[in-house]
Amino acid sequence: MATKQSNILKGALLTEFKTVASMMAIYCRDHHSGDELCAECQSLLTYAETKLDRCPYGDAKPTCNRCPIHCYKPQPKEQMRLIMRYSGPRMLLPHPILAIRHLIHERKPVPEKPLPKNSNRHHRQLKNK
């Protein structure tokens, strides 16, 4: 199963997206379908990409479970929690670098407050002007 790429994210946010996409691929393969993400998982991955793009912390974003800003709606948040809980322990063999980076990233301190106009989306919009 190929990991989906993002056309809008870069840097640390792209790495986080790749981690989420890899976790979703593991979960979907074992619970829903074969080699491709099912429609439900693809929709959740698109939702996650949008939330990463709009995160006010930008590249300084903490991991979602440690973030003081809860931007996911309750249903997608619960779905993502289930996916991460299932896939997290299964990430080490197929994606060791992403898994270790995620574990290290979880230990970083959470920034007190996001800087204004620091989201990836804001930076993209400035480039397009």
The first five atom37 places (N, CA, C, CB, O) and aatype in JSON, in Angstrom:
{
  "aatype": [12, 0, 16, 11, 5, 15, 2, 9, 10, 11, 7, 0, 10, 10, 16, 6, 13, 11, 16, 19, 0, 15, 12, 12, 0, 9, 18, 4, 1, 3, 8, 8, 15, 7, 3, 6, 10, 4, 0, 6, 4, 5, 15, 10, 10, 16, 18, 0, 6, 16, 11, 10, 3, 1, 4, 14, 18, 7, 3, 0, 11, 14, 16, 4, 2, 1, 4, 14, 9, 8, 4, 18, 11, 14, 5, 14, 11, 6, 5, 12, 1, 10, 9, 12, 1, 18, 15, 7, 14, 1, 12, 10, 10, 14, 8, 14, 9, 10, 0, 9, 1, 8, 10, 9, 8, 6, 1, 11, 14, 19, 14, 6, 11, 14, 10, 14, 11, 2, 15, 2, 1, 8, 8, 1, 5, 10, 11, 2, 11],
  "atom_mask": [
    [1, 1, 1, 1, 1],
    [1, 1, 1, 1, 1],
    [1, 1, 1, 1, 1],
    [1, 1, 1, 1, 1],
    [1, 1, 1, 1, 1],
    [1, 1, 1, 1, 1],
    [1, 1, 1, 1, 1],
    [1, 1, 1, 1, 1],
    [1, 1, 1, 1, 1],
    [1, 1, 1, 1, 1],
    [1, 1, 1, 0, 1],
    [1, 1, 1, 1, 1],
    [1, 1, 1, 1, 1],
    [1, 1, 1, 1, 1],
    [1, 1, 1, 1, 1],
    [1, 1, 1, 1, 1],
    [1, 1, 1, 1, 1],
    [1, 1, 1, 1, 1],
    [1, 1, 1, 1, 1],
    [1, 1, 1, 1, 1],
    [1, 1, 1, 1, 1],
    [1, 1, 1, 1, 1],
    [1, 1, 1, 1, 1],
    [1, 1, 1, 1, 1],
    [1, 1, 1, 1, 1],
    [1, 1, 1, 1, 1],
    [1, 1, 1, 1, 1],
    [1, 1, 1, 1, 1],
    [1, 1, 1, 1, 1],
    [1, 1, 1, 1, 1],
    [1, 1, 1, 1, 1],
    [1, 1, 1, 1, 1],
    [1, 1, 1, 1, 1],
    [1, 1, 1, 0, 1],
    [1, 1, 1, 1, 1],
    [1, 1, 1, 1, 1],
    [1, 1, 1, 1, 1],
    [1, 1, 1, 1, 1],
    [1, 1, 1, 1, 1],
    [1, 1, 1, 1, 1],
    [1, 1, 1, 1, 1],
    [1, 1, 1, 1, 1],
    [1, 1, 1, 1, 1],
    [1, 1, 1, 1, 1],
    [1, 1, 1, 1, 1],
    [1, 1, 1, 1, 1],
    [1, 1, 1, 1, 1],
    [1, 1, 1, 1, 1],
    [1, 1, 1, 1, 1],
    [1, 1, 1, 1, 1],
    [1, 1, 1, 1, 1],
    [1, 1, 1, 1, 1],
    [1, 1, 1, 1, 1],
    [1, 1, 1, 1, 1],
    [1, 1, 1, 1, 1],
    [1, 1, 1, 1, 1],
    [1, 1, 1, 1, 1],
    [1, 1, 1, 0, 1],
    [1, 1, 1, 1, 1],
    [1, 1, 1, 1, 1],
    [1, 1, 1, 1, 1],
    [1, 1, 1, 1, 1],
    [1, 1, 1, 1, 1],
    [1, 1, 1, 1, 1],
    [1, 1, 1, 1, 1],
    [1, 1, 1, 1, 1],
    [1, 1, 1, 1, 1],
    [1, 1, 1, 1, 1],
    [1, 1, 1, 1, 1],
    [1, 1, 1, 1, 1],
    [1, 1, 1, 1, 1],
    [1, 1, 1, 1, 1],
    [1, 1, 1, 1, 1],
    [1, 1, 1, 1, 1],
    [1, 1, 1, 1, 1],
    [1, 1, 1, 1, 1],
    [1, 1, 1, 1, 1],
    [1, 1, 1, 1, 1],
    [1, 1, 1, 1, 1],
    [1, 1, 1, 1, 1],
    [1, 1, 1, 1, 1],
    [1, 1, 1, 1, 1],
    [1, 1, 1, 1, 1],
    [1, 1, 1, 1, 1],
    [1, 1, 1, 1, 1],
    [1, 1, 1, 1, 1],
    [1, 1, 1, 1, 1],
    [1, 1, 1, 0, 1],
    [1, 1, 1, 1, 1],
    [1, 1, 1, 1, 1],
    [1, 1, 1, 1, 1],
    [1, 1, 1, 1, 1],
    [1, 1, 1, 1, 1],
    [1, 1, 1, 1, 1],
    [1, 1, 1, 1, 1],
    [1, 1, 1, 1, 1],
    [1, 1, 1, 1, 1],
    [1, 1, 1, 1, 1],
    [1, 1, 1, 1, 1],
    [1, 1, 1, 1, 1],
    [1, 1, 1, 1, 1],
    [1, 1, 1, 1, 1],
    [1, 1, 1, 1, 1],
    [1, 1, 1, 1, 1],
    [1, 1, 1, 1, 1],
    [1, 1, 1, 1, 1],
    [1, 1, 1, 1, 1],
    [1, 1, 1, 1, 1],
    [1, 1, 1, 1, 1],
    [1, 1, 1, 1, 1],
    [1, 1, 1, 1, 1],
    [1, 1, 1, 1, 1],
    [1, 1, 1, 1, 1],
    [1, 1, 1, 1, 1],
    [1, 1, 1, 1, 1],
    [1, 1, 1, 1, 1],
    [1, 1, 1, 1, 1],
    [1, 1, 1, 1, 1],
    [1, 1, 1, 1, 1],
    [1, 1, 1, 1, 1],
    [1, 1, 1, 1, 1],
    [1, 1, 1, 1, 1],
    [1, 1, 1, 1, 1],
    [1, 1, 1, 1, 1],
    [1, 1, 1, 1, 1],
    [1, 1, 1, 1, 1],
    [1, 1, 1, 1, 1],
    [1, 1, 1, 1, 1],
    [1, 1, 1, 1, 1]
  ],
  "atom_positions": [
    [[0.86, -1.18, 0.0], [0.0, 0.0, 0.0], [0.89, 1.24, 0.0], [-0.97, 0.0, 1.23], [1.68, 1.42, 0.93]],
    [[0.79, 2.06, -0.99], [1.62, 3.26, -1.1], [1.11, 4.33, -0.15], [1.63, 3.79, -2.54], [-0.1, 4.5, 0.04]],
    [[2.05, 5.06, 0.45], [1.68, 6.14, 1.35], [1.26, 7.35, 0.53], [2.85, 6.5, 2.3], [1.96, 7.76, -0.4]],
    [[0.12, 7.91, 0.87], [-0.4, 9.08, 0.16], [0.5, 10.27, 0.44], [-1.86, 9.38, 0.57], [0.96, 10.46, 1.57]],
    [[0.75, 11.07, -0.56], [1.54, 12.28, -0.43], [0.6, 13.49, -0.31], [2.51, 12.45, -1.64], [-0.55, 13.44, -0.74]],
    [[1.12, 14.54, 0.27], [0.36, 15.78, 0.39], [0.94, 16.81, -0.57], [0.37, 16.31, 1.84], [2.16, 16.94, -0.69]],
    [[0.07, 17.53, -1.24], [0.51, 18.6, -2.14], [0.57, 19.95, -1.45], [-0.43, 18.69, -3.33], [1.06, 20.92, -2.03]],
    [[0.09, 20.02, -0.22], [0.02, 21.32, 0.45], [0.92, 21.42, 1.68], [-1.39, 21.61, 0.85], [1.2, 22.53, 2.13]],
    [[1.37, 20.3, 2.23], [2.18, 20.32, 3.44], [3.66, 20.2, 3.11], [1.75, 19.2, 4.39], [4.04, 19.65, 2.08]],
    [[4.49, 20.72, 4.02], [5.93, 20.59, 3.86], [6.57, 20.56, 5.24], [6.51, 21.75, 3.0], [5.92, 20.88, 6.24]],
    [[7.83, 20.19, 5.3], [8.58, 20.19, 6.54], [8.04, 19.21, 7.56], [0.0, 0.0, 0.0], [7.67, 18.08, 7.23]],
    [[7.99, 19.66, 8.81], [7.55, 18.81, 9.92], [6.09, 18.38, 9.76], [7.73, 19.55, 11.25], [5.71, 17.28, 10.17]],
    [[5.27, 19.24, 9.18], [3.87, 18.89, 8.98], [3.73, 17.77, 7.95], [3.06, 20.12, 8.53], [2.86, 16.91, 8.09]],
    [[4.56, 17.78, 6.93], [4.54, 16.7, 5.93], [4.97, 15.38, 6.57], [5.46, 17.05, 4.74], [4.39, 14.33, 6.29]],
    [[5.98, 15.43, 7.43], [6.41, 14.22, 8.13], [5.29, 13.69, 9.01], [7.67, 14.51, 8.98], [5.07, 12.48, 9.07]],
    [[4.59, 14.57, 9.7], [3.47, 14.13, 10.53], [2.36, 13.54, 9.67], [2.93, 15.3, 11.37], [1.74, 12.55, 10.05]],
    [[2.11, 14.15, 8.52], [1.1, 13.62, 7.61], [1.48, 12.22, 7.13], [0.9, 14.56, 6.41], [0.64, 11.32, 7.07]],
    [[2.75, 12.03, 6.79], [3.21, 10.71, 6.34], [3.03, 9.67, 7.45], [4.69, 10.77, 5.91], [2.68, 8.52, 7.19]],
    [[3.28, 10.08, 8.69], [3.09, 9.18, 9.83], [1.61, 8.8, 9.96], [3.59, 9.83, 11.14], [1.29, 7.62, 10.12]],
    [[0.74, 9.79, 9.9], [-0.7, 9.53, 10.0], [-1.17, 8.66, 8.83], [-1.49, 10.86, 10.01], [-1.93, 7.71, 9.04]],
    [[-0.71, 8.96, 7.62], [-1.1, 8.18, 6.45], [-0.63, 6.73, 6.57], [-0.53, 8.81, 5.17], [-1.35, 5.81, 6.19]],
    [[0.56, 6.53, 7.1], [1.08, 5.17, 7.28], [0.27, 4.41, 8.33], [2.56, 5.22, 7.7], [-0.03, 3.23, 8.15]],
    [[-0.08, 5.09, 9.4], [-0.9, 4.46, 10.44], [-2.28, 4.09, 9.89], [-1.06, 5.41, 11.66], [-2.81, 3.01, 10.17]],
    [[-2.84, 4.99, 9.09], [-4.17, 4.72, 8.52], [-4.1, 3.56, 7.53], [-4.72, 5.97, 7.82], [-5.02, 2.75, 7.44]],
    [[-3.01, 3.48, 6.78], [-2.85, 2.38, 5.82], [-2.81, 1.03, 6.54], [-1.57, 2.58, 4.98], [-3.42, 0.07, 6.08]],
    [[-2.1, 0.97, 7.66], [-2.03, -0.26, 8.44], [-3.41, -0.62, 8.97], [-1.02, -0.1, 9.61], [-3.84, -1.77, 8.86]],
    [[-4.09, 0.36, 9.54], [-5.41, 0.12, 10.12], [-6.42, -0.31, 9.06], [-5.92, 1.37, 10.83], [-7.14, -1.29, 9.24]],
    [[-6.46, 0.41, 7.95], [-7.44, 0.12, 6.9], [-7.17, -1.24, 6.27], [-7.41, 1.21, 5.82], [-8.11, -2.0, 6.01]],
    [[-5.91, -1.56, 6.03], [-5.56, -2.86, 5.46], [-6.07, -4.0, 6.35], [-4.02, -2.97, 5.27], [-6.57, -5.01, 5.85]],
    [[-5.93, -3.84, 7.66], [-6.3, -4.9, 8.59], [-7.79, -4.92, 8.95], [-5.5, -4.77, 9.84], [-8.29, -5.94, 9.42]],
    [[-8.49, -3.8, 8.74], [-9.89, -3.72, 9.16], [-10.91, -3.56, 8.03], [-10.05, -2.59, 10.1], [-12.06, -3.97, 8.17]],
    [[-10.49, -2.96, 6.91], [-11.48, -2.61, 5.89], [-11.25, -3.22, 4.52], [-11.52, -1.15, 5.74], [-12.15, -3.85, 3.97]],
    [[-10.08, -3.05, 3.98], [-9.92, -3.38, 2.56], [-8.56, -3.98, 2.26], [-10.14, -2.15, 1.71], [-7.85, -4.42, 3.16]],
    [[-8.21, -3.98, 1.02], [-6.94, -4.55, 0.56], [-5.83, -3.53, 0.49], [0.0, 0.0, 0.0], [-5.37, -3.04, 1.52]],
    [[-5.41, -3.2, -0.73], [-4.22, -2.38, -0.93], [-4.45, -0.87, -0.88], [-3.62, -2.73, -2.21], [-3.49, -0.13, -0.68]],
    [[-5.65, -0.42, -1.05], [-5.94, 1.02, -1.05], [-6.81, 1.38, 0.15], [-6.64, 1.43, -2.37], [-7.53, 0.54, 0.69]],
    [[-6.74, 2.66, 0.56], [-7.6, 3.12, 1.63], [-9.05, 3.08, 1.18], [-7.21, 4.55, 2.08], [-9.37, 3.43, 0.05]],
    [[-9.93, 2.64, 2.08], [-11.36, 2.68, 1.78], [-11.83, 4.13, 1.79], [-12.18, 1.82, 2.81], [-11.08, 5.02, 2.2]],
    [[-13.04, 4.38, 1.34], [-13.56, 5.74, 1.25], [-13.6, 6.42, 2.63], [-14.97, 5.73, 0.64], [-13.29, 7.61, 2.74]],
    [[-13.97, 5.67, 3.66], [-14.06, 6.24, 5.01], [-12.68, 6.68, 5.51], [-14.67, 5.22, 5.99], [-12.52, 7.78, 6.04]],
    [[-11.68, 5.81, 5.33], [-10.33, 6.14, 5.77], [-9.72, 7.25, 4.93], [-9.43, 4.9, 5.72], [-9.0, 8.11, 5.45]],
    [[-10.0, 7.25, 3.64], [-9.5, 8.32, 2.76], [-10.09, 9.66, 3.18], [-9.84, 8.03, 1.28], [-9.39, 10.68, 3.19]],
    [[-11.37, 9.67, 3.52], [-12.02, 10.89, 3.97], [-11.39, 11.4, 5.27], [-13.53, 10.65, 4.17], [-11.16, 12.6, 5.42]],
    [[-11.1, 10.49, 6.19], [-10.46, 10.88, 7.45], [-9.04, 11.4, 7.2], [-10.43, 9.69, 8.44], [-8.61, 12.34, 7.86]],
    [[-8.32, 10.8, 6.28], [-6.97, 11.26, 5.96], [-7.01, 12.66, 5.34], [-6.29, 10.27, 5.0], [-6.15, 13.49, 5.64]],
    [[-7.97, 12.92, 4.5], [-8.13, 14.26, 3.92], [-8.46, 15.27, 5.01], [-9.23, 14.26, 2.84], [-7.95, 16.39, 5.0]],
    [[-9.3, 14.86, 5.95], [-9.65, 15.72, 7.1], [-8.39, 16.02, 7.92], [-10.73, 15.03, 8.0], [-8.18, 17.16, 8.32]],
    [[-7.57, 15.01, 8.17], [-6.34, 15.19, 8.94], [-5.38, 16.14, 8.21], [-5.65, 13.83, 9.18], [-4.74, 16.97, 8.83]],
    [[-5.3, 16.0, 6.89], [-4.43, 16.88, 6.11], [-4.9, 18.34, 6.23], [-4.42, 16.45, 4.62], [-4.07, 19.24, 6.38]],
    [[-6.19, 18.56, 6.18], [-6.74, 19.91, 6.33], [-6.42, 20.47, 7.7], [-8.26, 19.9, 6.1], [-6.03, 21.63, 7.83]],
    [[-6.58, 19.66, 8.73], [-6.29, 20.12, 10.1], [-4.81, 20.42, 10.29], [-6.74, 19.06, 11.13], [-4.46, 21.39, 10.96]],
    [[-3.94, 19.6, 9.7], [-2.51, 19.88, 9.78], [-2.18, 21.19, 9.05], [-1.69, 18.71, 9.17], [-1.38, 21.99, 9.53]],
    [[-2.79, 21.4, 7.9], [-2.56, 22.61, 7.12], [-2.98, 23.86, 7.89], [-3.32, 22.54, 5.79], [-2.34, 24.9, 7.77]],
    [[-4.04, 23.75, 8.66], [-4.58, 24.91, 9.36], [-4.11, 25.02, 10.81], [-6.07, 24.85, 9.34], [-4.54, 25.93, 11.53]],
    [[-3.26, 24.13, 11.25], [-2.8, 24.16, 12.64], [-2.11, 25.48, 12.96], [-1.83, 22.98, 12.92], [-1.18, 25.87, 12.26]],
    [[-2.56, 26.19, 14.0], [-1.98, 27.49, 14.32], [-0.52, 27.4, 14.78], [-2.8, 28.17, 15.38], [0.19, 28.41, 14.77]],
    [[-0.07, 26.23, 15.19], [1.32, 26.07, 15.63], [2.28, 25.95, 14.44], [1.46, 24.86, 16.52], [3.48, 26.16, 14.61]],
    [[1.77, 25.63, 13.27], [2.64, 25.46, 12.11], [3.64, 24.34, 12.33], [0.0, 0.0, 0.0], [3.27, 23.28, 12.85]],
    [[4.9, 24.55, 11.95], [5.93, 23.52, 12.09], [6.27, 23.23, 13.56], [7.18, 23.94, 11.36], [6.86, 22.2, 13.85]],
    [[5.9, 24.11, 14.46], [6.16, 23.89, 15.89], [5.04, 23.08, 16.55], [6.31, 25.23, 16.62], [4.98, 22.98, 17.77]],
    [[4.17, 22.5, 15.74], [3.01, 21.76, 16.23], [3.41, 20.61, 17.14], [2.19, 21.23, 15.05], [4.28, 19.8, 16.79]],
    [[2.79, 20.53, 18.31], [3.02, 19.35, 19.15], [2.19, 18.17, 18.62], [2.65, 19.65, 20.64], [1.35, 18.36, 17.75]],
    [[2.44, 16.98, 19.14], [1.6, 15.86, 18.73], [0.18, 16.14, 19.21], [2.13, 14.5, 19.31], [-0.03, 16.81, 20.22]],
    [[-0.78, 15.63, 18.47], [-2.19, 15.94, 18.75], [-2.62, 15.55, 20.16], [-3.07, 15.24, 17.73], [-3.41, 16.25, 20.79]],
    [[-2.09, 14.42, 20.66], [-2.53, 13.99, 21.99], [-2.01, 14.9, 23.1], [-2.08, 12.56, 22.25], [-2.51, 14.84, 24.22]],
    [[-1.02, 15.75, 22.82], [-0.49, 16.67, 23.81], [-0.87, 18.12, 23.54], [1.01, 16.55, 23.87], [-0.53, 19.01, 24.32]],
    [[-1.57, 18.35, 22.46], [-1.9, 19.72, 22.05], [-3.03, 20.31, 22.91], [-2.3, 19.75, 20.57], [-4.03, 19.64, 23.15]],
    [[-2.87, 21.55, 23.36], [-3.94, 22.18, 24.14], [-5.13, 22.62, 23.29], [-3.39, 23.38, 24.89], [-6.21, 22.88, 23.81]],
    [[-4.93, 22.72, 21.97], [-6.02, 23.1, 21.06], [-6.57, 21.81, 20.45], [-5.52, 24.11, 19.94], [-5.85, 21.11, 19.74]],
    [[-7.82, 21.52, 20.71], [-8.42, 20.31, 20.15], [-9.26, 20.7, 18.94], [-9.29, 19.56, 21.21], [-10.41, 21.12, 19.07]],
    [[-8.65, 20.55, 17.76], [-9.3, 21.05, 16.54], [-10.16, 19.99, 15.84], [-8.25, 21.56, 15.58], [-10.99, 20.33, 15.0]],
    [[-9.97, 18.72, 16.18], [-10.78, 17.66, 15.55], [-12.18, 17.66, 16.16], [-10.1, 16.27, 15.72], [-12.34, 17.88, 17.36]],
    [[-13.17, 17.41, 15.34], [-14.52, 17.22, 15.84], [-14.55, 15.88, 16.59], [-15.59, 17.24, 14.67], [-13.68, 15.04, 16.37]],
    [[-15.53, 15.67, 17.47], [-15.53, 14.46, 18.31], [-15.48, 13.13, 17.55], [-16.75, 14.46, 19.16], [-14.72, 12.24, 17.93]],
    [[-16.25, 12.97, 16.47], [-16.26, 11.69, 15.77], [-14.94, 11.4, 15.07], [-17.39, 11.66, 14.75], [-14.4, 10.3, 15.24]],
    [[-14.37, 12.34, 14.28], [-13.06, 12.06, 13.68], [-11.95, 11.89, 14.72], [-12.69, 13.17, 12.71], [-11.01, 11.12, 14.53]],
    [[-12.08, 12.61, 15.83], [-11.08, 12.49, 16.89], [-11.08, 11.07, 17.46], [-11.34, 13.52, 18.01], [-10.02, 10.49, 17.69]],
    [[-12.26, 10.52, 17.68], [-12.37, 9.16, 18.2], [-11.87, 8.14, 17.18], [-13.82, 8.84, 18.58], [-11.18, 7.19, 17.54]],
    [[-12.2, 8.34, 15.9], [-11.71, 7.45, 14.85], [-10.18, 7.46, 14.8], [-12.29, 7.85, 13.48], [-9.55, 6.41, 14.71]],
    [[-9.6, 8.65, 14.87], [-8.14, 8.78, 14.81], [-7.5, 8.14, 16.05], [-7.72, 10.26, 14.7], [-6.44, 7.52, 15.95]],
    [[-8.13, 8.3, 17.19], [-7.61, 7.69, 18.41], [-7.57, 6.16, 18.26], [-8.48, 8.08, 19.64], [-6.57, 5.53, 18.62]],
    [[-8.64, 5.58, 17.72], [-8.67, 4.13, 17.5], [-7.6, 3.69, 16.51], [-10.05, 3.7, 17.0], [-6.93, 2.67, 16.72]],
    [[-7.44, 4.44, 15.44], [-6.44, 4.11, 14.42], [-5.04, 4.16, 15.01], [-6.55, 5.06, 13.23], [-4.23, 3.26, 14.78]],
    [[-4.75, 5.21, 15.75], [-3.41, 5.35, 16.32], [-3.14, 4.31, 17.4], [-3.23, 6.75, 16.91], [-2.03, 3.79, 17.52]],
    [[-4.15, 4.0, 18.17], [-3.98, 2.99, 19.2], [-3.68, 1.62, 18.59], [-5.24, 2.91, 20.08], [-2.87, 0.86, 19.12]],
    [[-4.34, 1.31, 17.49], [-4.11, 0.03, 16.81], [-2.79, 0.03, 16.05], [-5.27, -0.28, 15.85], [-2.0, -0.91, 16.16]],
    [[-2.55, 1.08, 15.29], [-1.41, 1.11, 14.37], [-0.08, 1.46, 15.03], [-1.67, 2.07, 13.28], [0.98, 1.04, 14.57]],
    [[-0.13, 2.23, 16.09], [1.11, 2.67, 16.74], [2.08, 1.54, 17.02], [0.0, 0.0, 0.0], [3.24, 1.62, 16.6]],
    [[1.66, 0.49, 17.71], [2.58, -0.62, 17.99], [3.0, -1.38, 16.74], [1.94, -1.57, 18.96], [4.02, -2.08, 16.76]],
    [[2.25, -1.27, 15.67], [2.55, -2.01, 14.43], [3.38, -1.18, 13.44], [1.26, -2.45, 13.76], [3.68, -1.65, 12.35]],
    [[3.74, 0.03, 13.81], [4.49, 0.92, 12.92], [5.99, 0.62, 12.89], [4.28, 2.35, 13.35], [6.66, 0.92, 11.9]],
    [[6.51, 0.06, 13.95], [7.96, -0.07, 14.09], [8.62, -0.9, 12.99], [8.29, -0.67, 15.41], [9.69, -0.53, 12.51]],
    [[8.01, -1.99, 12.58], [8.63, -2.82, 11.54], [8.49, -2.23, 10.13], [8.02, -4.19, 11.56], [9.5, -2.13, 9.43]],
    [[7.29, -1.83, 9.69], [7.19, -1.3, 8.32], [7.72, 0.13, 8.15], [5.76, -1.35, 7.87], [8.16, 0.5, 7.07]],
    [[7.68, 0.93, 9.22], [8.07, 2.34, 9.13], [8.89, 2.75, 10.36], [6.82, 3.25, 8.98], [8.43, 3.58, 11.14]],
    [[10.07, 2.17, 10.56], [10.82, 2.43, 11.8], [11.2, 3.89, 12.0], [12.06, 1.59, 11.81], [11.14, 4.39, 13.12]],
    [[11.6, 4.59, 10.94], [12.03, 5.98, 11.1], [10.85, 6.86, 11.49], [12.67, 6.51, 9.8], [10.97, 7.68, 12.41]],
    [[9.71, 6.71, 10.82], [8.53, 7.49, 11.18], [8.08, 7.19, 12.6], [7.38, 7.22, 10.2], [7.7, 8.11, 13.33]],
    [[8.11, 5.93, 12.99], [7.68, 5.54, 14.34], [8.58, 6.16, 15.4], [7.66, 4.01, 14.48], [8.1, 6.69, 16.4]],
    [[9.88, 6.08, 15.19], [10.82, 6.62, 16.18], [10.73, 8.15, 16.23], [12.26, 6.19, 15.86], [10.76, 8.73, 17.31]],
    [[10.62, 8.79, 15.07], [10.45, 10.25, 15.04], [9.2, 10.67, 15.81], [10.36, 10.76, 13.6], [9.22, 11.66, 16.55]],
    [[8.12, 9.92, 15.64], [6.88, 10.25, 16.34], [7.05, 10.11, 17.85], [5.73, 9.35, 15.85], [6.59, 10.96, 18.61]],
    [[7.71, 9.05, 18.29], [7.95, 8.86, 19.72], [8.82, 9.97, 20.3], [8.61, 7.5, 19.97], [8.57, 10.44, 21.41]],
    [[9.82, 10.39, 19.57], [10.68, 11.49, 20.02], [9.88, 12.79, 20.05], [11.93, 11.65, 19.1], [9.98, 13.57, 20.99]],
    [[9.09, 13.01, 19.01], [8.28, 14.24, 18.92], [7.29, 14.35, 20.07], [7.53, 14.28, 17.58], [7.0, 15.45, 20.55]],
    [[6.77, 13.21, 20.53], [5.83, 13.22, 21.66], [6.47, 13.73, 22.94], [5.28, 11.83, 21.89], [5.77, 14.22, 23.82]],
    [[7.78, 13.61, 23.06], [8.49, 14.01, 24.27], [8.87, 15.49, 24.29], [9.72, 13.18, 24.42], [9.28, 16.01, 25.33]],
    [[8.75, 16.16, 23.15], [9.09, 17.57, 23.09], [8.09, 18.38, 23.9], [9.13, 18.06, 21.62], [6.92, 18.02, 23.98]],
    [[8.56, 19.47, 24.5], [7.62, 20.32, 25.25], [6.62, 21.0, 24.32], [8.38, 21.38, 26.07], [6.93, 21.32, 23.18]],
    [[5.43, 21.21, 24.84], [4.36, 21.85, 24.07], [4.56, 23.36, 24.16], [2.95, 21.44, 24.6], [4.68, 23.9, 25.26]],
    [[4.6, 24.05, 23.02], [4.7, 25.52, 23.06], [3.52, 26.1, 23.83], [4.76, 26.11, 21.63], [2.39, 25.61, 23.73]],
    [[3.79, 27.16, 24.58], [2.73, 27.75, 25.4], [1.58, 28.29, 24.56], [3.3, 28.85, 26.27], [0.41, 28.1, 24.88]],
    [[1.94, 28.97, 23.49], [0.92, 29.63, 22.69], [1.4, 29.67, 21.25], [0.61, 31.06, 23.22], [2.58, 29.94, 21.0]],
    [[0.52, 29.41, 20.28], [0.96, 29.49, 18.88], [1.24, 30.93, 18.48], [-0.1, 28.89, 17.95], [0.59, 31.87, 18.94]],
    [[2.22, 31.08, 17.6], [2.5, 32.41, 17.07], [1.39, 32.81, 16.11], [3.88, 32.44, 16.35], [0.82, 31.95, 15.43]],
    [[1.06, 34.1, 16.03], [0.01, 34.51, 15.1], [0.42, 34.29, 13.64], [-0.33, 35.99, 15.32], [1.58, 34.45, 13.28]],
    [[-0.54, 33.91, 12.83], [-0.36, 33.72, 11.39], [0.79, 32.76, 11.09], [-0.12, 35.06, 10.71], [1.63, 33.04, 10.23]],
    [[0.84, 31.63, 11.79], [1.93, 30.68, 11.64], [1.51, 29.38, 10.96], [2.52, 30.37, 12.98], [2.33, 28.48, 10.78]],
    [[0.25, 29.27, 10.58], [-0.21, 28.02, 9.98], [0.38, 27.84, 8.59], [-1.74, 27.99, 9.92], [0.73, 28.81, 7.92]],
    [[0.48, 26.61, 8.17], [0.95, 26.28, 6.83], [0.05, 26.94, 5.79], [0.99, 24.74, 6.62], [0.53, 27.46, 4.78]],
    [[-1.25, 26.93, 6.04], [-2.22, 27.53, 5.11], [-1.94, 29.02, 4.93], [-3.66, 27.32, 5.63], [-1.97, 29.53, 3.81]],
    [[-1.67, 29.72, 6.04], [-1.39, 31.15, 5.96], [-0.14, 31.4, 5.12], [-1.21, 31.74, 7.37], [-0.13, 32.31, 4.29]],
    [[0.91, 30.61, 5.33], [2.15, 30.77, 4.55], [1.91, 30.49, 3.06], [3.24, 29.84, 5.09], [2.47, 31.19, 2.21]],
    [[1.1, 29.49, 2.74], [0.78, 29.18, 1.34], [0.04, 30.34, 0.69], [-0.07, 27.89, 1.24], [0.32, 30.71, -0.45]],
    [[-0.91, 30.92, 1.43], [-1.69, 32.01, 0.88], [-0.83, 33.27, 0.64], [-2.86, 32.34, 1.81], [-1.08, 34.02, -0.3]],
    [[0.16, 33.49, 1.49], [1.06, 34.62, 1.31], [1.92, 34.44, 0.04], [1.96, 34.8, 2.55], [2.18, 35.39, -0.69]],
    [[2.34, 33.19, -0.2], [3.14, 32.9, -1.39], [2.37, 33.13, -2.68], [3.64, 31.47, -1.35], [2.93, 33.55, -3.69]],
    [[1.06, 32.85, -2.63], [0.22, 32.94, -3.83], [-0.2, 34.37, -4.15], [-1.01, 32.08, -3.67], [-0.78, 34.62, -5.21]],
    [[0.07, 35.3, -3.26], [-0.34, 36.7, -3.51], [0.65, 37.38, -4.41], [-0.48, 37.48, -2.21], [0.48, 38.56, -4.73]]
  ]
}
